[in-house]
Amino acid sequence: MEIAELTELLSAAEERLVFLRITRETVGESLGDPTSDPQEAAETDEGQVSAAVEEENRSPIGVVTVPAWRPGLDVSVLPVAYRDILEVLADAGGPTRARQISIALGRGEGASKVESLRVKLKRLVERGWLSEDSTGLFALVSRAKTSGG
């Protein structure tokens, strides 16, 4: 009986840990923390970033790092992680699930990685960069080009 209770408590704690990791990554992204993604943090030359770069990457609370799409706005305004997502979707050529995008980005298919990516995908949908026509299937928004002359 005691082992079953401890196993249940451990399972609940692991689920909570996954949730907290996702929350930490999301809050870090919102605040402009360049090390909010563990994969990106590992790639940051052993965490050594000059003070000037750190200062440049900080953004005050409330700053939108993913602007709403509007005509004439280029993907270069997006943070690198979001540009990478758009590139994967462009290569996919059609609606794609978060797990497939996560694998294509080299993040793997672990629950925390896929869920933190899903948060980014939903943010891109909210801001008009992507569409989610069918639940869980994300695609680039097709934009008909108009000619002015």
Contacts in CASP RR format, 6 or more apart in sequence:
PFRMAT RR
TARGET T0000
AUTHOR 0000-0000-0000
METHOD contacts of the structure
MODEL  1
MEIAELTELLSAAEERLVFLRITRETVGESLGDPTSDPQEAAETDEGQVS
AAVEEENRSPIGVVTVPAWRPGLDVSVLPVAYRDILEVLADAGGPTRARQ
ISIALGRGEGASKVESLRVKLKRLVERGWLSEDSTGLFALVSRAKTSGG
18 111 0 8 1.000
18 112 0 8 1.000
18 115 0 8 1.000
21 112 0 8 1.000
21 116 0 8 1.000
22 112 0 8 1.000
22 115 0 8 1.000
22 116 0 8 1.000
22 119 0 8 1.000
24 36 0 8 1.000
25 36 0 8 1.000
25 37 0 8 1.000
25 38 0 8 1.000
25 116 0 8 1.000
25 119 0 8 1.000
26 36 0 8 1.000
26 116 0 8 1.000
26 119 0 8 1.000
27 33 0 8 1.000
27 36 0 8 1.000
28 36 0 8 1.000
29 36 0 8 1.000
29 37 0 8 1.000
29 65 0 8 1.000
29 79 0 8 1.000
29 81 0 8 1.000
29 120 0 8 1.000
30 62 0 8 1.000
30 65 0 8 1.000
31 58 0 8 1.000
31 59 0 8 1.000
31 61 0 8 1.000
32 57 0 8 1.000
32 58 0 8 1.000
32 59 0 8 1.000
32 63 0 8 1.000
32 65 0 8 1.000
33 57 0 8 1.000
33 58 0 8 1.000
34 40 0 8 1.000
34 41 0 8 1.000
34 44 0 8 1.000
34 49 0 8 1.000
34 54 0 8 1.000
34 57 0 8 1.000
35 41 0 8 1.000
35 44 0 8 1.000
35 47 0 8 1.000
37 81 0 8 1.000
37 116 0 8 1.000
39 106 0 8 1.000
39 107 0 8 1.000
40 81 0 8 1.000
41 47 0 8 1.000
49 57 0 8 1.000
59 65 0 8 1.000
65 79 0 8 1.000
66 78 0 8 1.000
66 79 0 8 1.000
66 82 0 8 1.000
66 123 0 8 1.000
66 124 0 8 1.000
66 127 0 8 1.000
66 129 0 8 1.000
67 73 0 8 1.000
67 77 0 8 1.000
67 78 0 8 1.000
67 127 0 8 1.000
68 127 0 8 1.000
68 128 0 8 1.000
69 127 0 8 1.000
69 128 0 8 1.000
69 129 0 8 1.000
69 141 0 8 1.000
75 83 0 8 1.000
75 86 0 8 1.000
76 83 0 8 1.000
78 86 0 8 1.000
78 129 0 8 1.000
81 120 0 8 1.000
82 120 0 8 1.000
82 124 0 8 1.000
82 129 0 8 1.000
84 105 0 8 1.000
85 101 0 8 1.000
85 105 0 8 1.000
85 117 0 8 1.000
85 120 0 8 1.000
85 121 0 8 1.000
85 124 0 8 1.000
86 124 0 8 1.000
86 129 0 8 1.000
86 130 0 8 1.000
86 140 0 8 1.000
88 96 0 8 1.000
88 101 0 8 1.000
88 104 0 8 1.000
88 105 0 8 1.000
89 96 0 8 1.000
89 101 0 8 1.000
89 130 0 8 1.000
89 138 0 8 1.000
89 139 0 8 1.000
89 140 0 8 1.000
90 140 0 8 1.000
91 104 0 8 1.000
92 100 0 8 1.000
92 101 0 8 1.000
92 104 0 8 1.000
93 139 0 8 1.000
93 140 0 8 1.000
94 139 0 8 1.000
94 140 0 8 1.000
95 133 0 8 1.000
95 134 0 8 1.000
95 137 0 8 1.000
95 138 0 8 1.000
95 139 0 8 1.000
96 137 0 8 1.000
96 138 0 8 1.000
96 139 0 8 1.000
97 136 0 8 1.000
97 137 0 8 1.000
97 138 0 8 1.000
98 114 0 8 1.000
98 115 0 8 1.000
98 117 0 8 1.000
98 118 0 8 1.000
98 121 0 8 1.000
98 136 0 8 1.000
98 138 0 8 1.000
99 109 0 8 1.000
99 114 0 8 1.000
101 117 0 8 1.000
101 121 0 8 1.000
101 138 0 8 1.000
102 108 0 8 1.000
102 109 0 8 1.000
102 110 0 8 1.000
102 113 0 8 1.000
102 114 0 8 1.000
102 117 0 8 1.000
103 109 0 8 1.000
105 117 0 8 1.000
107 113 0 8 1.000
107 114 0 8 1.000
107 117 0 8 1.000
108 114 0 8 1.000
121 130 0 8 1.000
121 132 0 8 1.000
121 138 0 8 1.000
122 132 0 8 1.000
124 130 0 8 1.000
124 138 0 8 1.000
125 131 0 8 1.000
125 132 0 8 1.000
125 138 0 8 1.000
128 141 0 8 1.000
129 140 0 8 1.000
129 141 0 8 1.000
130 138 0 8 1.000
130 139 0 8 1.000
130 140 0 8 1.000
130 141 0 8 1.000
131 138 0 8 1.000
131 139 0 8 1.000
131 140 0 8 1.000
131 141 0 8 1.000
132 138 0 8 1.000
132 139 0 8 1.000
133 139 0 8 1.000
END
